Amino acid sequence: MRHFAIVGSGPAGFYTAEALQRAYGENARIDIIDRYPVPYGLIRFGVAPDHQSLKAVSKRYDKVAESAGVDFIGNVSVGENVSVAELLEFYDAVVLATGAPHDRKLGIPGEDLAGVLGSAEFVGWYNGHPQFADLDPPLSGADAIVVGNGNVALDCARILSKTRNEFEGSDIVGHALEALDASAVRTVTILGRRGPHQIAMTPKELGELGHLEAAFPVVDPADFPPVEADEALEPGLRKSVALLRGFCDLTADKPKRIVFDFFARPVAIEGDGEVERIVVERTRLDESGAAKGTGETYALPASLVISAIGYSTSPIADVPFENGKFVNDKGRISDRLYAVGWARRGPSGTIGTNRPDGYEVADQIAAAMPPESASDRKGVEALKQLLASRSVMATDYDDWRKIEAAETAQARPGSPREKFVRHEHWLDALGR
Ligand SMILES: Cc1cc2nc3c(=O)[nH]c(=O)nc-3n(C[C@H](O)[C@H](O)[C@H](O)COP(=O)(O)OP(=O)(O)OC[C@H]3O[C@@H](n4cnc5c(N)ncnc54)[C@H](O)[C@@H]3O)c2cc1C
């Protein structure tokens, strides 16, 4: 028998568990450890609440969690409640699948003013992350700025622009729904350092902006190269650029606008104690395709600024860490210690991109310790003893199902669930 610990229950953790289970069958026990009693990482706390069909991928993870030999151990934070060195003592291999939960900083003056948020904070607020339940983003002004040209920037802009009606069927948390319904935001400006050909926005997410009830996208045709240049783009990007070109001709009698401001790099955020404006420098592309400042600056009014320019992983004691992720070679950090998903690669790709990571690392583990081999490590038995000695109250998969049932029971009409937004409410739901 082999014992494996996977730290993190997001997509990368679950794909790794699935791969290890396929490789080892009954010859392994796999424990998926998470700091929260609720699994699935960014499927719960990141993916937009109005994209329920994407969140349904968790059904596949449910099957893994319910299969023999796999356990979910929640409410245990690795690095705080138990160290990686201790896990390596108890388990044959440890896989870090801890994601990349921290916002990358803009690194410009004024970033610390009230009303300047990172997308992890804003997204966490509307998705019911307990760390951001009290965020209270300023929504009483008319002008929001979103910095970044990826899908997360689009999520933020869309959520700021939707009507109450359009959240029907979503699992946006009640506090965010009420605040957004009362929001005075009328213009959301999306700033991108480069141009339409350099966006990292996918057609589905971009296309949605053309069909919003109370908002419409505004794009300047002068920002595009000649249309023949689109031919050289890969098909997905070409489709996105075609959508953007289509937005240039759009006029609509709607109260809200989502303005794409390309070749625009924020250089300062200003205000008296809270954000009032953002100073932007016009850029152009140099020969290598990088954005170069032109020296021309202008100011945009801003009552809220959200930066959506990427994320970094949390370091864990004694694990080598560089450039916002764990130092690894094809997922291997050191003897019996591995990384997968955003903790391995950094914050890029879709949910499915994490699958090959998990399978590759499972293959490496199986090559190092063949499935028919055994060890005398104690696995979960030793972990549970240690946690009990430290008064850490671990939860399991059945506990998660109880929380899920309680969230479903308190859902408002038309919503699949009303999430608990405080750690203690999860434990209350378990009667602890
Ligand atoms: C705002 C946003 C929207 C997105 N929307 C989409 C989308 O629409 N479609 C799509 O395909 N992809 C989307 N993605 C990307 C997708 O969510 C990621 O590819 C995926 O979640 C990365 O998986 P992961 O397992 O590496 O990390 P995560 O999903 O972040 O999971 C990490 C897990 O590790 C746990 N953890 C962290 N530290 C510890 C610790 N010390 N101890 C114990 N547990 C720990 C966390 O609680 C979490 O459960 C989105 C991402 C973001 C940020």
The ligand as an SDF file (V2000), in Angstrom:
LIG
                    3D

 53 58  0  0  0  0  0  0  0  0999 V2000
  -11.4670   34.8630  -11.4070 C   0  0  0  0  0  0  0  0  0  0  0  0
  -11.1640   33.5890  -12.1480 C   0  0  0  0  0  0  0  0  0  0  0  0
  -12.0760   33.0900  -13.0550 C   0  0  0  0  0  0  0  0  0  0  0  0
  -11.7820   31.9340  -13.7680 C   0  0  0  0  0  0  0  0  0  0  0  0
  -12.6980   31.4900  -14.6600 N   0  0  0  0  0  0  0  0  0  0  0  0
  -12.4160   30.4000  -15.3980 C   0  0  0  0  0  0  0  0  0  0  0  0
  -13.3480   29.9410  -16.3670 C   0  0  0  0  0  0  0  0  0  0  0  0
  -14.4270   30.5440  -16.5530 O   0  0  0  0  0  0  0  0  0  0  0  0
  -13.0170   28.8290  -17.0940 N   0  0  0  0  0  0  0  0  0  0  0  0
  -11.8230   28.1780  -16.9120 C   0  0  0  0  0  0  0  0  0  0  0  0
  -11.5560   27.1730  -17.6040 O   0  0  0  0  0  0  0  0  0  0  0  0
  -10.9240   28.5910  -15.9840 N   0  0  0  0  0  0  0  0  0  0  0  0
  -11.1970   29.6810  -15.2360 C   0  0  0  0  0  0  0  0  0  0  0  0
  -10.2830   30.1230  -14.3260 N   0  0  0  0  0  0  0  0  0  0  0  0
   -9.0150   29.3610  -14.1550 C   0  0  0  0  0  0  0  0  0  0  0  0
   -9.1830   28.1480  -13.2000 C   0  0  0  0  0  0  0  0  0  0  0  0
   -9.9440   28.5310  -12.0870 O   0  0  0  0  0  0  0  0  0  0  0  0
   -7.7900   27.6480  -12.7940 C   0  0  0  0  0  0  0  0  0  0  0  0
   -7.1530   27.1210  -13.9580 O   0  0  0  0  0  0  0  0  0  0  0  0
   -7.8100   26.5470  -11.7300 C   0  0  0  0  0  0  0  0  0  0  0  0
   -8.6840   26.8260  -10.6800 O   0  0  0  0  0  0  0  0  0  0  0  0
   -6.3960   26.3370  -11.1630 C   0  0  0  0  0  0  0  0  0  0  0  0
   -6.4590   25.1800  -10.3680 O   0  0  0  0  0  0  0  0  0  0  0  0
   -5.5250   24.9040   -9.1270 P   0  0  0  0  0  0  0  0  0  0  0  0
   -6.0140   23.5930   -8.5870 O   0  0  0  0  0  0  0  0  0  0  0  0
   -4.1020   25.0190   -9.5210 O   0  0  0  0  0  0  0  0  0  0  0  0
   -5.7870   26.0820   -8.0750 O   0  0  0  0  0  0  0  0  0  0  0  0
   -7.0700   26.4820   -7.2250 P   0  0  0  0  0  0  0  0  0  0  0  0
   -8.3190   26.2550   -7.9740 O   0  0  0  0  0  0  0  0  0  0  0  0
   -6.8040   27.8460   -6.7330 O   0  0  0  0  0  0  0  0  0  0  0  0
   -7.0570   25.4890   -5.9700 O   0  0  0  0  0  0  0  0  0  0  0  0
   -6.1060   25.6010   -4.9370 C   0  0  0  0  0  0  0  0  0  0  0  0
   -6.6520   24.9590   -3.6670 C   0  0  0  0  0  0  0  0  0  0  0  0
   -5.5960   24.8710   -2.7150 O   0  0  0  0  0  0  0  0  0  0  0  0
   -6.0820   25.2060   -1.4140 C   0  0  0  0  0  0  0  0  0  0  0  0
   -4.9430   25.6610   -0.6120 N   0  0  0  0  0  0  0  0  0  0  0  0
   -4.1350   26.7190   -0.8700 C   0  0  0  0  0  0  0  0  0  0  0  0
   -3.1580   26.8030    0.0560 N   0  0  0  0  0  0  0  0  0  0  0  0
   -3.3390   25.7740    0.9140 C   0  0  0  0  0  0  0  0  0  0  0  0
   -2.6510   25.3260    2.0860 C   0  0  0  0  0  0  0  0  0  0  0  0
   -1.5460   25.9610    2.5310 N   0  0  0  0  0  0  0  0  0  0  0  0
   -3.1290   24.2530    2.7390 N   0  0  0  0  0  0  0  0  0  0  0  0
   -4.2270   23.5860    2.2980 C   0  0  0  0  0  0  0  0  0  0  0  0
   -4.9200   23.9740    1.1850 N   0  0  0  0  0  0  0  0  0  0  0  0
   -4.4710   25.0440    0.4970 C   0  0  0  0  0  0  0  0  0  0  0  0
   -7.1020   26.2920   -1.7020 C   0  0  0  0  0  0  0  0  0  0  0  0
   -8.0300   26.4660   -0.6420 O   0  0  0  0  0  0  0  0  0  0  0  0
   -7.7560   25.7630   -2.9940 C   0  0  0  0  0  0  0  0  0  0  0  0
   -8.8540   24.9170   -2.6970 O   0  0  0  0  0  0  0  0  0  0  0  0
  -10.5470   31.2620  -13.5780 C   0  0  0  0  0  0  0  0  0  0  0  0
   -9.6310   31.7760  -12.6630 C   0  0  0  0  0  0  0  0  0  0  0  0
   -9.9240   32.9260  -11.9520 C   0  0  0  0  0  0  0  0  0  0  0  0
   -8.9280   33.4780  -10.9830 C   0  0  0  0  0  0  0  0  0  0  0  0
  1  2  1  0
  2  3  1  0
  2 52  2  0
  3  4  2  0
  4  5  1  0
  4 50  1  0
  5  6  2  0
  6  7  1  0
  6 13  1  0
  7  8  2  0
  7  9  1  0
  9 10  1  0
 10 11  2  0
 10 12  1  0
 12 13  2  0
 13 14  1  0
 14 15  1  0
 14 50  1  0
 15 16  1  0
 16 17  1  0
 16 18  1  0
 18 19  1  0
 18 20  1  0
 20 21  1  0
 20 22  1  0
 22 23  1  0
 23 24  1  0
 24 25  2  0
 24 26  1  0
 24 27  1  0
 27 28  1  0
 28 29  2  0
 28 30  1  0
 28 31  1  0
 31 32  1  0
 32 33  1  0
 33 34  1  0
 33 48  1  0
 34 35  1  0
 35 36  1  0
 35 46  1  0
 36 37  1  0
 36 45  1  0
 37 38  2  0
 38 39  1  0
 39 40  1  0
 39 45  2  0
 40 41  1  0
 40 42  2  0
 42 43  1  0
 43 44  2  0
 44 45  1  0
 46 47  1  0
 46 48  1  0
 48 49  1  0
 50 51  2  0
 51 52  1  0
 52 53  1  0
M  END
$$$$
